Amino acid sequence: MPVTAIFTAEYVPEKWASYTKKNYAYCEGGEAREVVQGRG
């Protein structure tokens, strides 16, 4: 099944907009990455 949840930055739905900064911080090794690594 094709993925339908890939959007360019200007078309990210409002309900998912808060994840843009979180994903960026994760990729850059920021604070959000430490929280994610603490799981499991």
mmCIF file of the C-alpha atoms, coordinates in Angstrom:
data_MODEL
# 
_entry.id   MODEL 
# 
loop_
_atom_site.group_PDB 
_atom_site.id 
_atom_site.type_symbol 
_atom_site.label_atom_id 
_atom_site.label_alt_id 
_atom_site.label_comp_id 
_atom_site.label_asym_id 
_atom_site.label_entity_id 
_atom_site.label_seq_id 
_atom_site.pdbx_PDB_ins_code 
_atom_site.Cartn_x 
_atom_site.Cartn_y 
_atom_site.Cartn_z 
_atom_site.occupancy 
_atom_site.B_iso_or_equiv 
_atom_site.pdbx_formal_charge 
_atom_site.auth_seq_id 
_atom_site.auth_comp_id 
_atom_site.auth_asym_id 
_atom_site.auth_atom_id 
_atom_site.pdbx_PDB_model_num 
ATOM 1  C CA . MET A 1 1  ? 0.000  0.000  0.000  1.00 0.00 ? 1  MET A CA 1 
ATOM 2  C CA . PRO A 1 2  ? 1.447  3.413  -0.930 1.00 0.00 ? 2  PRO A CA 1 
ATOM 3  C CA . VAL A 1 3  ? 2.262  5.928  1.772  1.00 0.00 ? 3  VAL A CA 1 
ATOM 4  C CA . THR A 1 4  ? -0.081 8.917  1.792  1.00 0.00 ? 4  THR A CA 1 
ATOM 5  C CA . ALA A 1 5  ? 1.374  10.872 4.718  1.00 0.00 ? 5  ALA A CA 1 
ATOM 6  C CA . ILE A 1 6  ? 4.403  12.492 3.087  1.00 0.00 ? 6  ILE A CA 1 
ATOM 7  C CA . PHE A 1 7  ? 4.012  16.257 2.741  1.00 0.00 ? 7  PHE A CA 1 
ATOM 8  C CA . THR A 1 8  ? 6.275  19.147 1.873  1.00 0.00 ? 8  THR A CA 1 
ATOM 9  C CA . ALA A 1 9  ? 6.648  21.613 4.752  1.00 0.00 ? 9  ALA A CA 1 
ATOM 10 C CA . GLU A 1 10 ? 4.035  24.034 3.452  1.00 0.00 ? 10 GLU A CA 1 
ATOM 11 C CA . TYR A 1 11 ? 1.386  21.279 3.150  1.00 0.00 ? 11 TYR A CA 1 
ATOM 12 C CA . VAL A 1 12 ? 1.755  19.533 6.525  1.00 0.00 ? 12 VAL A CA 1 
ATOM 13 C CA . PRO A 1 13 ? -1.726 19.271 8.098  1.00 0.00 ? 13 PRO A CA 1 
ATOM 14 C CA . GLU A 1 14 ? -2.223 21.434 11.198 1.00 0.00 ? 14 GLU A CA 1 
ATOM 15 C CA . LYS A 1 15 ? -2.716 18.395 13.451 1.00 0.00 ? 15 LYS A CA 1 
ATOM 16 C CA . TRP A 1 16 ? 0.812  17.181 12.559 1.00 0.00 ? 16 TRP A CA 1 
ATOM 17 C CA . ALA A 1 17 ? 2.596  20.538 12.349 1.00 0.00 ? 17 ALA A CA 1 
ATOM 18 C CA . SER A 1 18 ? 4.041  20.255 15.867 1.00 0.00 ? 18 SER A CA 1 
ATOM 19 C CA . TYR A 1 19 ? 6.028  17.186 14.784 1.00 0.00 ? 19 TYR A CA 1 
ATOM 20 C CA . THR A 1 20 ? 8.042  19.150 12.219 1.00 0.00 ? 20 THR A CA 1 
ATOM 21 C CA . LYS A 1 21 ? 10.259 20.765 14.884 1.00 0.00 ? 21 LYS A CA 1 
ATOM 22 C CA . LYS A 1 22 ? 10.410 17.549 16.925 1.00 0.00 ? 22 LYS A CA 1 
ATOM 23 C CA . ASN A 1 23 ? 11.615 15.576 13.911 1.00 0.00 ? 23 ASN A CA 1 
ATOM 24 C CA . TYR A 1 24 ? 14.179 18.255 13.065 1.00 0.00 ? 24 TYR A CA 1 
ATOM 25 C CA . ALA A 1 25 ? 15.493 18.243 16.643 1.00 0.00 ? 25 ALA A CA 1 
ATOM 26 C CA . TYR A 1 26 ? 15.746 14.454 16.584 1.00 0.00 ? 26 TYR A CA 1 
ATOM 27 C CA . CYS A 1 27 ? 17.783 14.459 13.387 1.00 0.00 ? 27 CYS A CA 1 
ATOM 28 C CA . GLU A 1 28 ? 20.051 17.200 14.713 1.00 0.00 ? 28 GLU A CA 1 
ATOM 29 C CA . GLY A 1 29 ? 20.698 15.319 17.984 1.00 0.00 ? 29 GLY A CA 1 
ATOM 30 C CA . GLY A 1 30 ? 18.836 17.829 20.118 1.00 0.00 ? 30 GLY A CA 1 
ATOM 31 C CA . GLU A 1 31 ? 16.915 17.407 23.338 1.00 0.00 ? 31 GLU A CA 1 
ATOM 32 C CA . ALA A 1 32 ? 14.095 15.487 21.664 1.00 0.00 ? 32 ALA A CA 1 
ATOM 33 C CA . ARG A 1 33 ? 16.561 12.746 20.702 1.00 0.00 ? 33 ARG A CA 1 
ATOM 34 C CA . GLU A 1 34 ? 17.471 12.133 24.357 1.00 0.00 ? 34 GLU A CA 1 
ATOM 35 C CA . VAL A 1 35 ? 13.802 11.602 25.223 1.00 0.00 ? 35 VAL A CA 1 
ATOM 36 C CA . VAL A 1 36 ? 13.311 9.134  22.369 1.00 0.00 ? 36 VAL A CA 1 
ATOM 37 C CA . GLN A 1 37 ? 16.460 7.173  23.246 1.00 0.00 ? 37 GLN A CA 1 
ATOM 38 C CA . GLY A 1 38 ? 15.211 6.757  26.807 1.00 0.00 ? 38 GLY A CA 1 
ATOM 39 C CA . ARG A 1 39 ? 12.309 4.586  25.638 1.00 0.00 ? 39 ARG A CA 1 
ATOM 40 C CA . GLY A 1 40 ? 12.266 0.802  25.512 1.00 0.00 ? 40 GLY A CA 1 
# 
